[in-house]
Amino acid sequence: MAKELWRPPADVLDRSRIGAFLRWLEAERGLDFGGDYQALWRWSVDAPGEFWQAVWDHFGVVAQKPPAAALADARMPGADWFPGARLNYAENVLRMPGIADDEPVVLARSQTRGPVTLTAAELREQVRRARAGLRRLGVGPGDRVAAYAPNIPETFVLMLATASLGAIFSSCAPEFGTRSVVDRWRQIEPKVLVAVDGYRYGDKPVDRRAEVAAIVEALPSVEALVTIPYLHEEGTGWAELTAGTDEPLAFEPVPFGHPLYVLYSSGTTGLPKPIVHGHGGILLEHLKMLALHHDLGPGDRFFWFTTTGWMMWNYLVSGPAVGAAIVLVDGNPAHPDLGWLWRVAEETGMSYFGTSAPFLLSCRKAGVVPKEIADLSALRGVGSTGAPLPPEGFEWVYEAVSDRVLLASASGGTDVCTAFVGGVPLLPVRAGEIACRALGARVEAFAADGTPVVGELGELVITAPMPSMPVGFWGDADGSRYADAYFSTYPGVWRHGDWITIDESGACVITGRSDATLNRGGVRLGTSEFYSVVEGLDDVADSVVVHLEDPQGGAGELLLFVVLRPGVTLDDALRGAIARELRTALSPRHVPDQVFQVEAVPRTLSGKKLEVPVKRILTGTPVDQAAAKGALANPESLRYFESIRASR
């Protein structure tokens, strides 16, 4: 069994929000789970209608019209949640339970401008004015409002104002290039575009006025452009949108599945999929995760380092719905050094620090000791997502950050706008393991024949509906694209595309994307363990590994590509060190047949490695067909692999 790093305190049921939920279930529903998380999870997936109705009732969801049932049809795809209900996501967020009008609810830090704080009253006032401004521009239910803006209060205000009208929000981070933005928004045809004029990334100013002009020109549906003077501090667009008005703040009551916002897949092999999420499903899912799994509530300050182009932004900004203030950060997380975010944690009194696994591993590799450079006494939780966190990452958090925090390594996706596996206050934290399957998420591992397995590597599937599964894809009138994306492999079962091992206790280990699996001699190897070992070497900054199958049935070739730290060149000594580390830490099967030095590893705009396009290029697919360049943070990186293929 993996090393235990944290254990729930003896009074966890008295102190945690999930403990309060369990007491409520016993008092209101006559259900006594005795503090046993696995028993609670089993009920939540065996009786999903009862569970999600309990979430609705426990958190007191505000609805103008109650539902006729919780789950009228459990088929996938096409589950029918809370039919007849009429509610509004923005109304439930702006209720901000437990936060007084004069208390901070948004604390923003930026490398472009000074700190900004909004109290609960100020946030409501900003949303009221922005809502009136959107109405003046002709925005109503079903219209699309797009934001080309970073993680700043204005973007949050705009999203809530849009939702309050029953209009549909969509955001792209301003580091996205014109092509990436147009590929996304041409599909949904926004009526209004709100955009910054630029931003600073560290000490580098990035002017975006030309990109904004090109986006508007490429989107004939845009009737109004509103500019936020963020970099140049000139222009009145945002001030005019949020000008004084007597119009009251109101909330359009919409059906449970009414579109709230459109998120997008990475779009590495074609147009990004426009994933539509609904008001009710997002609200219930985020209430559950933020309160019951992250233990967030009144008095907490919740942070996740994210851009507006990643679903973690949408997850973060639901914080006020459970009474937690949110910390918004825009900038380069490594400027002026990797200690910046930890110092922001002290400055803002952060109680929950969410980030990516690569950031935590970068801090570890750089020798950063956050508890020595910042007062983290308010910190109760650390969240990690975006990639599997290896055991050494877990141990670093407890050694260098705090031995008191609940570390939750989590995995989910844009597709569900949440994590379906993660942590919970009732269970211990063990190095390298994800503690549990989330409440209401029937996650299983399937063998190749489609049967569930325990203690073995399998395909990650979800075998019962979740409310935050997409309403559908935009423009997919008959639902065929949606069905093909998730349900074509196992009819009626959601296939997510990851490899997972689930043990008897419900703890999980995700070992990489199933479409990037390394299959040597019939043994499937995940990629995450490769990266943990290889990037643990001092000279290796980044890496990507692919397996090229042998059409004749042989072992094929395992190829490793490494980005080295400045001044280091790949030689036989380093190749030997890499082979020894992999053989010792993993197995002889993990030793690559060849190692190449490259200048960069291709990554999506949200920072995820792309093994599949590399594999396609190495097997003869032209670069322009292997991946959509607009979906990559560094499209030039693909050329390195093209030259390697030519040399081979």
C-alpha positions as CSV (number, residue, x, y, z in Angstrom):
1,M,0.0,0.0,0.0
2,A,1.2,3.5,-0.8
3,K,2.7,5.7,1.9
4,E,0.1,7.5,4.0
5,L,0.8,11.2,4.3
6,W,-2.3,12.6,5.9
7,R,-5.1,11.2,8.0
8,P,-8.5,12.8,8.8
9,P,-8.6,14.3,12.3
10,A,-10.8,12.5,14.9
11,D,-13.4,15.2,14.8
12,V,-13.6,15.4,11.0
13,L,-17.4,14.7,11.0
14,D,-17.9,17.6,13.4
15,R,-15.7,20.1,11.5
16,S,-16.4,19.3,7.8
17,R,-19.2,20.2,5.5
18,I,-19.5,16.6,4.4
19,G,-20.0,15.7,8.1
20,A,-22.8,18.3,8.2
21,F,-24.3,16.7,5.1
22,L,-24.2,13.2,6.7
23,R,-26.0,14.5,9.8
24,W,-28.6,16.2,7.5
25,L,-29.1,12.9,5.6
26,E,-29.8,11.1,8.9
27,A,-32.1,13.8,10.2
28,E,-34.0,14.6,7.0
29,R,-33.8,11.3,5.1
30,G,-33.3,8.7,7.8
31,L,-30.0,7.6,6.2
32,D,-27.1,6.7,8.5
33,F,-23.8,5.9,6.7
34,G,-21.8,6.0,10.0
35,G,-19.2,8.3,8.4
36,D,-18.3,5.6,5.9
37,Y,-17.4,7.4,2.6
38,Q,-17.6,4.2,0.5
39,A,-21.1,3.5,1.7
40,L,-22.1,7.1,1.0
41,W,-20.5,6.9,-2.5
42,R,-22.3,3.6,-3.3
43,W,-25.7,5.1,-2.3
44,S,-25.0,8.2,-4.4
45,V,-24.4,6.2,-7.6
46,D,-27.0,3.5,-6.9
47,A,-29.8,6.0,-6.2
48,P,-28.7,9.1,-8.2
49,G,-32.1,10.7,-8.2
50,E,-32.3,10.6,-4.4
51,F,-28.7,11.7,-4.0
52,W,-28.9,14.8,-6.3
53,Q,-32.3,15.7,-4.8
54,A,-30.6,15.6,-1.5
55,V,-27.8,18.0,-2.8
56,W,-30.5,20.3,-4.1
57,D,-32.4,20.3,-0.8
58,H,-29.3,20.4,1.6
59,F,-27.9,23.5,-0.2
60,G,-31.2,25.2,-0.6
61,V,-31.1,25.7,-4.3
62,V,-33.1,28.8,-5.3
63,A,-35.6,28.0,-8.0
64,Q,-38.6,30.0,-9.3
65,K,-40.3,26.7,-10.0
66,P,-39.5,23.3,-8.3
67,P,-38.8,20.2,-10.3
68,A,-41.3,17.5,-10.9
69,A,-38.7,14.8,-10.2
70,A,-34.9,14.6,-9.8
71,L,-34.1,12.1,-12.6
72,A,-36.9,11.3,-14.9
73,D,-34.8,9.3,-17.4
74,A,-31.4,7.8,-16.6
75,R,-30.4,6.8,-20.1
76,M,-27.1,7.9,-21.5
77,P,-26.9,10.0,-23.6
78,G,-30.2,11.8,-22.9
79,A,-30.6,11.7,-19.2
80,D,-33.5,13.9,-18.1
81,W,-32.6,15.8,-14.9
82,F,-35.0,17.9,-12.8
83,P,-37.7,18.3,-15.4
84,G,-40.0,21.3,-14.9
85,A,-37.5,23.2,-12.7
86,R,-36.8,26.8,-13.5
87,L,-33.8,28.4,-11.9
88,N,-30.8,30.6,-12.6
89,Y,-27.1,29.8,-11.9
90,A,-26.2,33.5,-11.4
91,E,-28.9,33.9,-8.8
92,N,-27.5,31.0,-6.8
93,V,-23.9,32.2,-7.0
94,L,-24.8,35.8,-6.0
95,R,-26.7,34.5,-3.0
96,M,-23.2,34.1,-1.5
97,P,-24.4,32.3,1.7
98,G,-22.6,33.4,4.8
99,I,-20.8,36.4,3.2
100,A,-21.9,39.8,4.5
101,D,-22.4,42.6,2.1
102,D,-19.3,44.4,3.3
103,E,-17.0,41.3,3.2
104,P,-14.6,40.6,0.3
105,V,-15.8,38.0,-2.2
106,V,-13.4,38.6,-5.0
107,L,-9.7,39.2,-4.4
108,A,-7.8,39.8,-7.7
109,R,-4.0,39.9,-8.2
110,S,-2.4,40.8,-11.6
111,Q,0.9,41.5,-13.2
112,T,-0.8,44.1,-15.4
113,R,-2.4,46.3,-12.7
114,G,-2.7,46.7,-9.0
115,P,-4.9,44.6,-6.6
116,V,-8.6,44.7,-6.9
117,T,-11.1,43.7,-4.2
118,L,-14.9,43.4,-4.5
119,T,-17.2,43.0,-1.6
120,A,-20.4,41.0,-1.9
121,A,-22.4,44.2,-2.3
122,E,-19.9,45.6,-4.9
123,L,-20.1,42.3,-6.9
124,R,-23.8,42.4,-7.0
125,E,-23.8,46.0,-8.1
126,Q,-21.3,45.4,-10.9
127,V,-23.4,42.5,-12.2
128,R,-26.5,44.6,-12.0
129,R,-24.9,47.3,-14.1
130,A,-23.3,44.9,-16.6
131,R,-26.6,43.2,-17.0
132,A,-28.4,46.5,-17.8
133,G,-25.5,47.3,-20.2
134,L,-25.9,44.0,-22.1
135,R,-29.7,44.6,-22.3
136,R,-29.0,48.0,-23.9
137,L,-26.9,46.1,-26.5
138,G,-29.9,43.9,-27.3
139,V,-28.8,40.8,-25.4
140,G,-31.6,38.4,-24.3
141,P,-32.1,34.8,-23.6
142,G,-30.2,32.5,-25.9
143,D,-27.9,35.2,-27.3
144,R,-24.1,34.5,-27.0
145,V,-21.7,36.8,-25.2
146,A,-18.0,36.2,-25.7
147,A,-15.1,37.3,-23.6
148,Y,-11.5,37.6,-24.9
149,A,-10.3,38.4,-21.4
150,P,-8.0,37.1,-18.6
151,N,-8.9,35.9,-15.1
152,I,-9.9,39.3,-13.8
153,P,-13.1,40.5,-12.0
154,E,-14.6,42.0,-15.2
155,T,-14.7,38.5,-16.8
156,F,-16.5,37.1,-13.8
157,V,-18.9,40.0,-13.6
158,L,-19.7,39.5,-17.4
159,M,-20.3,35.8,-17.0
160,L,-22.8,36.3,-14.2
161,A,-24.5,39.2,-16.0
162,T,-24.8,37.1,-19.1
163,A,-26.2,34.1,-17.2
164,S,-28.7,36.3,-15.3
165,L,-30.3,37.2,-18.7
166,G,-30.5,33.6,-19.8
167,A,-27.9,34.4,-22.4
168,I,-24.9,32.1,-23.1
169,F,-21.3,32.9,-22.1
170,S,-18.1,31.8,-23.7
171,S,-14.5,32.8,-23.0
172,C,-11.1,32.5,-24.5
173,A,-7.9,33.6,-22.8
174,P,-6.2,36.5,-24.5
175,E,-3.1,34.4,-25.2
176,F,-5.1,32.5,-27.7
177,G,-4.2,33.5,-31.2
178,T,-6.8,34.8,-33.7
179,R,-7.2,31.4,-35.5
180,S,-7.9,29.6,-32.2
181,V,-10.5,32.1,-31.1
182,V,-12.3,32.2,-34.5
183,D,-12.3,28.4,-34.7
184,R,-14.3,28.4,-31.4
185,W,-16.6,31.4,-31.8
186,R,-17.5,31.1,-35.4
187,Q,-19.4,28.0,-34.3
188,I,-21.5,29.8,-31.7
189,E,-21.9,33.2,-33.5
190,P,-21.6,35.6,-30.5
191,K,-23.7,38.8,-30.6
192,V,-21.4,40.8,-28.2
193,L,-17.6,40.6,-27.8
194,V,-15.9,41.9,-24.7
195,A,-12.1,42.1,-25.0
196,V,-9.1,43.4,-23.3
197,D,-6.6,45.6,-25.3
198,G,-3.7,43.6,-24.0
199,Y,-2.0,42.3,-20.8
200,R,1.3,41.8,-19.2
201,Y,2.9,38.3,-18.8
202,G,5.5,38.8,-16.1
203,D,7.2,42.0,-17.2
204,K,6.4,41.6,-20.9
205,P,3.6,43.7,-22.3
206,V,1.4,41.9,-24.9
207,D,-0.7,44.2,-27.1
208,R,-3.9,42.4,-28.4
209,R,-5.6,45.3,-30.2
210,A,-4.7,43.8,-33.7
211,E,-6.0,40.4,-32.7
212,V,-9.2,41.8,-31.4
213,A,-9.8,43.7,-34.7
214,A,-9.1,40.5,-36.7
215,I,-11.5,38.5,-34.5
216,V,-14.3,41.0,-35.0
217,E,-13.7,41.1,-38.7
218,A,-13.9,37.3,-38.9
219,L,-17.1,37.1,-36.9
220,P,-19.9,38.8,-38.7
221,S,-22.4,37.9,-36.0
222,V,-20.7,40.4,-33.6
223,E,-22.9,43.5,-33.3
224,A,-21.0,45.2,-30.5
225,L,-17.4,45.3,-29.2
226,V,-16.8,46.3,-25.7
227,T,-13.1,47.0,-24.8
228,I,-11.7,46.6,-21.3
229,P,-8.7,49.0,-21.0
230,Y,-6.5,46.6,-19.2
231,L,-3.0,47.2,-20.7
232,H,-3.2,50.7,-22.1
233,E,-5.7,52.1,-19.6
234,E,-7.5,54.1,-22.3
235,G,-11.0,53.6,-23.6
236,T,-14.4,53.7,-22.0
237,G,-16.1,50.6,-23.3
238,W,-16.3,48.7,-20.0
239,A,-17.2,51.9,-18.1
240,E,-20.0,52.5,-20.6
241,L,-21.3,48.9,-20.3
242,T,-21.4,49.2,-16.5
243,A,-22.6,52.8,-16.3
244,G,-25.0,53.9,-13.6
245,T,-28.6,52.8,-14.1
246,D,-31.8,52.3,-12.1
247,E,-32.5,49.0,-13.6
248,P,-32.8,46.4,-10.9
249,L,-30.8,43.1,-10.7
250,A,-33.1,40.3,-11.9
251,F,-32.7,36.7,-12.9
252,E,-34.3,35.1,-15.9
253,P,-35.7,31.7,-14.7
254,V,-34.6,29.0,-17.2
255,P,-35.0,25.3,-17.4
256,F,-32.5,23.1,-15.6
257,G,-30.7,22.2,-18.9
258,H,-30.8,25.7,-20.4
259,P,-27.3,26.6,-21.8
260,L,-25.1,28.5,-19.3
261,Y,-21.8,28.5,-21.2
262,V,-19.9,26.9,-24.0
263,L,-16.5,25.3,-23.3
264,Y,-14.3,23.8,-25.9
265,S,-12.2,20.7,-26.4
266,S,-8.5,21.3,-27.2
267,G,-9.2,21.0,-30.9
268,T,-5.9,19.3,-31.7
269,T,-7.3,17.2,-34.6
270,G,-10.0,19.4,-36.0
271,L,-12.4,22.2,-34.9
272,P,-12.7,22.4,-31.1
273,K,-15.9,20.7,-29.9
274,P,-18.3,23.3,-28.5
275,I,-19.4,21.7,-25.3
276,V,-22.6,23.2,-23.9
277,H,-23.2,23.1,-20.1
278,G,-26.5,23.9,-18.4
279,H,-27.4,26.1,-15.5
280,G,-28.7,23.4,-13.2
281,G,-26.1,20.7,-13.8
282,I,-23.2,23.0,-13.3
283,L,-24.7,24.5,-10.2
284,L,-25.4,21.1,-8.5
285,E,-22.1,19.6,-9.5
286,H,-20.1,22.6,-8.2
287,L,-22.1,22.8,-4.9
288,K,-21.3,19.2,-4.3
289,M,-17.6,19.3,-5.2
290,L,-16.7,22.6,-3.6
291,A,-18.5,22.0,-0.3
292,L,-18.4,18.3,0.2
293,H,-15.1,17.4,-1.4
294,H,-13.0,20.6,-1.0
295,D,-14.7,21.5,2.3
296,L,-15.2,25.1,1.2
297,G,-17.7,27.5,2.9
298,P,-18.1,30.9,4.6
299,G,-14.7,32.3,5.7
300,D,-12.7,30.4,3.1
301,R,-10.7,31.9,0.2
302,F,-10.6,29.6,-2.8
303,F,-7.9,29.9,-5.5
304,W,-7.0,27.9,-8.6
305,F,-4.4,29.1,-11.0
306,T,-6.1,29.1,-14.3
307,T,-6.8,31.1,-17.4
308,T,-10.3,31.7,-18.8
309,G,-9.6,29.2,-21.5
310,W,-9.5,26.2,-19.1
311,M,-12.6,24.7,-17.4
312,M,-10.9,25.3,-14.0
313,W,-11.8,28.9,-14.3
314,N,-15.5,28.0,-14.5
315,Y,-15.0,25.7,-11.5
316,L,-13.2,28.4,-9.5
317,V,-15.8,31.1,-10.0
318,S,-18.6,29.0,-8.6
319,G,-16.9,29.4,-5.2
320,P,-19.3,32.1,-3.9
321,A,-22.3,29.7,-4.4
322,V,-21.0,27.8,-1.3
323,G,-20.0,31.0,0.6
324,A,-16.3,31.0,-0.3
325,A,-14.5,34.1,-1.5
326,I,-12.4,33.6,-4.7
327,V,-8.9,34.6,-5.5
328,L,-8.3,35.5,-9.2
329,V,-4.7,35.7,-10.4
330,D,-3.6,36.8,-13.9
331,G,0.1,36.6,-14.9
332,N,3.1,34.4,-15.3
333,P,3.2,31.9,-12.3
334,A,7.0,31.9,-12.5
335,H,7.5,35.7,-12.4
336,P,9.5,37.0,-10.8
337,D,10.1,33.5,-9.5
338,L,8.2,30.3,-8.6
339,G,7.5,31.8,-5.1
340,W,5.1,34.4,-6.5
341,L,1.8,32.4,-6.1
342,W,2.8,31.2,-2.6
343,R,3.4,34.9,-1.6
344,V,0.0,35.7,-3.1
345,A,-1.5,32.9,-0.9
346,E,-0.1,34.7,2.2
347,E,-1.2,38.1,1.1
348,T,-4.8,37.0,0.4
349,G,-5.2,34.6,3.3
350,M,-5.8,31.7,0.9
351,S,-7.4,28.6,2.5
352,Y,-7.4,26.5,-0.7
353,F,-4.5,26.6,-3.2
354,G,-5.4,24.9,-6.5
355,T,-2.9,24.5,-9.3
356,S,-1.5,22.0,-11.8
357,A,0.7,19.0,-11.2
358,P,3.4,20.5,-13.5
359,F,3.5,23.6,-11.3
360,L,4.0,21.7,-8.1
361,L,6.7,19.5,-9.7
362,S,8.4,22.6,-11.1
363,C,8.5,24.1,-7.6
364,R,9.9,20.8,-6.2
365,K,12.6,20.6,-8.9
366,A,13.6,24.2,-8.4
367,G,14.0,23.6,-4.6
368,V,11.2,26.0,-3.6
369,V,10.0,25.6,0.0
370,P,6.8,27.6,0.1
371,K,6.4,27.4,3.9
372,E,9.8,29.1,4.3
373,I,8.9,32.0,2.0
374,A,5.3,32.6,2.9
375,D,3.0,32.4,5.9
376,L,0.6,29.6,4.9
377,S,-1.1,29.2,8.2
378,A,-4.5,29.8,6.7
379,L,-4.1,27.0,4.1
380,R,-6.3,24.0,4.6
381,G,-6.3,22.4,1.2
382,V,-4.1,22.0,-1.9
383,G,-5.6,20.9,-5.2
384,S,-3.7,19.4,-8.2
385,T,-5.0,18.6,-11.6
386,G,-4.1,18.8,-15.3
387,A,-1.9,15.7,-15.2
388,P,-1.3,12.8,-12.7
389,L,0.7,13.9,-9.7
390,P,3.4,11.3,-8.9
391,P,4.2,10.1,-5.4
392,E,7.2,12.5,-5.1
393,G,4.8,15.4,-5.8
394,F,2.6,14.3,-2.9
395,E,5.5,14.0,-0.6
396,W,6.9,17.4,-1.6
397,V,3.6,19.1,-0.7
398,Y,3.6,17.6,2.8
399,E,7.3,18.4,3.3
400,A,7.6,21.8,1.7
401,V,4.1,23.3,1.9
402,S,2.3,22.0,5.0
403,D,1.8,18.7,6.8
404,R,-1.7,19.9,7.8
405,V,-3.4,20.3,4.4
406,L,-5.7,18.0,2.6
407,L,-4.0,17.4,-0.8
408,A,-6.5,16.4,-3.5
409,S,-5.1,15.1,-6.7
410,A,-8.1,15.3,-9.0
411,S,-9.1,14.4,-12.6
412,G,-12.1,15.2,-14.7
413,G,-12.4,17.3,-17.7
414,T,-13.9,20.1,-19.8
415,D,-16.6,17.6,-20.8
416,V,-18.1,17.5,-17.3
417,C,-16.6,20.8,-16.0
418,T,-15.6,19.1,-12.8
419,A,-13.5,16.3,-11.3
420,F,-15.0,12.9,-11.1
421,V,-12.2,11.5,-9.0
422,G,-10.4,13.4,-6.3
423,G,-10.1,13.9,-2.5
424,V,-12.5,14.1,0.4
425,P,-12.0,15.0,4.1
426,L,-13.2,11.6,5.2
427,L,-10.3,9.6,3.6
428,P,-6.5,9.6,4.1
429,V,-4.1,10.9,1.5
430,R,-1.6,8.3,0.2
431,A,1.4,9.2,-2.1
432,G,0.5,8.9,-5.8
433,E,-3.1,7.9,-5.2
434,I,-6.3,9.7,-5.9
435,A,-8.3,9.1,-2.8
436,C,-11.8,8.4,-4.2
437,R,-14.4,8.5,-6.9
438,A,-16.5,11.6,-6.4
439,L,-20.0,11.4,-5.0
440,G,-22.5,10.9,-7.8
441,A,-19.8,9.8,-10.2
442,R,-20.0,6.1,-11.1
443,V,-16.5,5.8,-12.4
444,E,-15.3,2.3,-13.3
445,A,-12.4,0.6,-15.1
446,F,-13.3,-1.5,-18.1
447,A,-11.2,-4.3,-19.5
448,A,-10.9,-4.7,-23.2
449,D,-14.1,-6.8,-23.4
450,G,-16.1,-4.1,-21.6
451,T,-16.3,-5.7,-18.2
452,P,-15.4,-3.9,-15.0
453,V,-12.2,-4.8,-13.3
454,V,-10.8,-4.0,-9.8
455,G,-7.1,-3.7,-9.1
456,E,-6.2,-3.8,-12.8
457,L,-5.5,-1.2,-15.4
458,G,-8.6,-0.4,-17.5
459,E,-10.4,2.1,-19.6
460,L,-12.0,4.9,-17.5
461,V,-15.7,4.9,-18.0
462,I,-18.7,6.4,-16.3
463,T,-21.7,4.0,-16.2
464,A,-24.4,6.3,-14.8
465,P,-25.4,9.8,-15.7
466,M,-24.1,13.0,-14.0
467,P,-26.0,16.2,-14.1
468,S,-23.0,18.1,-15.4
469,M,-22.5,15.9,-18.4
470,P,-23.0,18.2,-21.4
471,V,-26.4,19.4,-22.5
472,G,-24.9,18.6,-26.0
473,F,-22.6,20.1,-28.6
474,W,-23.5,23.4,-30.1
475,G,-25.0,22.9,-33.6
476,D,-25.3,19.1,-33.1
477,A,-29.0,19.0,-33.7
478,D,-29.5,15.3,-33.7
479,G,-26.9,14.6,-31.0
480,S,-24.8,12.3,-33.3
481,R,-21.5,14.1,-32.7
482,Y,-22.0,14.0,-28.9
483,A,-23.0,10.4,-28.9
484,D,-20.0,9.5,-31.1
485,A,-17.6,11.4,-28.9
486,Y,-18.4,9.6,-25.6
487,F,-20.7,6.6,-26.3
488,S,-19.5,5.0,-29.5
489,T,-17.1,2.5,-27.8
490,Y,-19.5,1.2,-25.1
491,P,-23.2,1.9,-25.9
492,G,-24.8,3.6,-23.0
493,V,-21.5,4.1,-21.2
494,W,-19.3,7.2,-21.2
495,R,-15.8,6.5,-22.3
496,H,-13.5,9.2,-21.1
497,G,-10.1,8.3,-22.7
498,D,-7.9,7.7,-19.7
499,W,-6.4,4.6,-18.2
500,I,-7.3,4.1,-14.6
501,T,-6.7,1.5,-11.9
502,I,-9.3,1.4,-9.0
503,D,-8.5,-0.7,-6.0
504,E,-10.9,-2.4,-3.5
505,S,-11.0,0.8,-1.3
506,G,-12.1,3.0,-4.2
507,A,-8.7,4.7,-4.5
508,C,-7.6,5.4,-8.0
509,V,-4.4,5.9,-10.1
510,I,-4.7,7.5,-13.5
511,T,-1.7,6.6,-15.8
512,G,-2.3,8.7,-18.9
513,R,-4.5,9.0,-21.9
514,S,-5.6,5.6,-23.3
515,D,-5.1,6.9,-26.9
516,A,-1.4,7.5,-25.9
517,T,-0.9,4.1,-24.3
518,L,2.5,2.3,-24.7
519,N,2.0,-1.3,-25.5
520,R,5.2,-3.3,-25.3
521,G,4.9,-7.0,-25.9
522,G,1.2,-7.0,-24.9
523,V,1.9,-5.1,-21.6
524,R,0.1,-1.7,-21.4
525,L,2.2,1.1,-19.9
526,G,0.9,4.5,-18.9
527,T,2.9,7.6,-19.8
528,S,2.7,9.4,-16.4
529,E,5.2,7.2,-14.7
530,F,7.6,7.7,-17.5
531,Y,7.5,11.5,-17.1
532,S,7.9,11.2,-13.3
533,V,11.1,9.3,-13.7
534,V,12.6,11.1,-16.7
535,E,11.8,14.6,-15.5
536,G,13.1,13.8,-12.1
537,L,16.6,14.0,-13.6
538,D,18.3,17.3,-13.0
539,D,19.3,17.8,-16.7
540,V,15.8,17.1,-18.1
541,A,13.3,20.0,-18.2
542,D,10.5,18.2,-20.2
543,S,9.8,15.0,-22.1
544,V,7.3,13.2,-24.3
545,V,7.3,9.4,-25.1
546,V,5.5,7.5,-27.8
547,H,5.3,3.9,-28.9
548,L,5.3,3.0,-32.6
549,E,3.6,-0.3,-33.1
550,D,5.1,-3.0,-35.4
551,P,2.5,-3.9,-38.1
552,Q,4.1,-7.4,-38.1
553,G,3.2,-7.9,-34.5
554,G,6.7,-7.3,-33.0
555,A,7.5,-5.2,-29.9
556,G,7.6,-2.0,-32.0
557,E,9.7,1.0,-30.9
558,L,9.6,3.1,-27.8
559,L,10.9,6.6,-28.5
560,L,11.6,9.2,-25.9
561,F,12.1,12.9,-26.6
562,V,13.7,15.2,-24.0
563,V,14.0,18.9,-23.6
564,L,17.2,19.6,-21.6
565,R,18.0,22.5,-19.4
566,P,20.1,25.3,-20.9
567,G,23.7,24.4,-21.7
568,V,23.1,20.6,-21.6
569,T,23.4,18.4,-24.7
570,L,22.2,14.8,-25.1
571,D,25.1,12.4,-25.1
572,D,25.7,8.8,-24.4
573,A,26.3,9.4,-20.6
574,L,22.9,11.1,-20.3
575,R,21.2,8.4,-22.4
576,G,22.7,5.8,-20.1
577,A,21.5,7.7,-17.0
578,I,17.9,7.9,-18.4
579,A,18.0,4.1,-19.2
580,R,19.3,3.2,-15.7
581,E,16.6,5.4,-14.0
582,L,13.8,3.9,-16.0
583,R,15.1,0.3,-15.6
584,T,15.5,0.7,-11.9
585,A,12.4,2.7,-11.0
586,L,10.0,1.0,-13.4
587,S,11.2,-2.0,-15.5
588,P,13.3,-3.0,-18.5
589,R,10.2,-2.6,-20.7
590,H,10.3,1.1,-20.0
591,V,13.7,1.6,-21.4
592,P,13.3,3.5,-24.7
593,D,14.8,2.2,-27.9
594,Q,16.0,5.7,-28.8
595,V,16.3,9.0,-27.1
596,F,16.2,12.3,-29.0
597,Q,16.8,15.9,-27.9
598,V,14.1,18.4,-29.0
599,E,13.6,22.1,-28.3
600,A,10.1,21.8,-27.0
601,V,7.3,19.4,-26.3
602,P,4.0,20.2,-28.0
603,R,1.3,21.3,-25.6
604,T,-2.3,22.4,-25.8
605,L,-3.2,26.0,-24.9
606,S,-4.1,24.7,-21.4
607,G,-0.6,23.1,-21.0
608,K,-1.3,19.4,-21.6
609,K,1.2,17.3,-23.5
610,L,0.3,15.9,-26.9
611,E,1.6,12.5,-27.5
612,V,-0.8,11.5,-30.3
613,P,0.1,14.2,-32.8
614,V,3.8,13.3,-32.3
615,K,3.0,9.7,-33.0
616,R,1.1,10.7,-36.1
617,I,3.9,12.7,-37.5
618,L,6.4,10.0,-36.8
619,T,4.3,7.5,-38.7
620,G,4.0,9.7,-41.8
621,T,1.1,12.1,-41.2
622,P,1.9,15.6,-42.5
623,V,2.3,18.2,-39.8
624,D,-0.7,20.2,-40.9
625,Q,-2.9,17.2,-40.7
626,A,-1.5,15.8,-37.4
627,A,-2.8,18.6,-35.3
628,A,-4.6,21.9,-35.6
629,K,-1.8,24.5,-35.0
630,G,-4.2,27.0,-33.4
631,A,-4.9,24.5,-30.6
632,L,-1.2,24.4,-29.6
633,A,0.6,26.8,-27.3
634,N,3.8,26.1,-29.3
635,P,2.9,24.9,-32.8
636,E,6.5,25.3,-34.0
637,S,7.4,22.3,-31.8
638,L,5.8,19.9,-34.2
639,R,8.5,20.7,-36.8
640,Y,11.2,19.1,-34.6
641,F,9.4,15.7,-34.9
642,E,8.9,16.1,-38.7
643,S,12.7,16.5,-39.0
644,I,13.3,13.5,-36.8
645,R,10.9,11.4,-39.0
646,A,12.8,12.6,-42.1
647,S,16.1,11.6,-40.6
648,R,14.8,8.2,-39.7
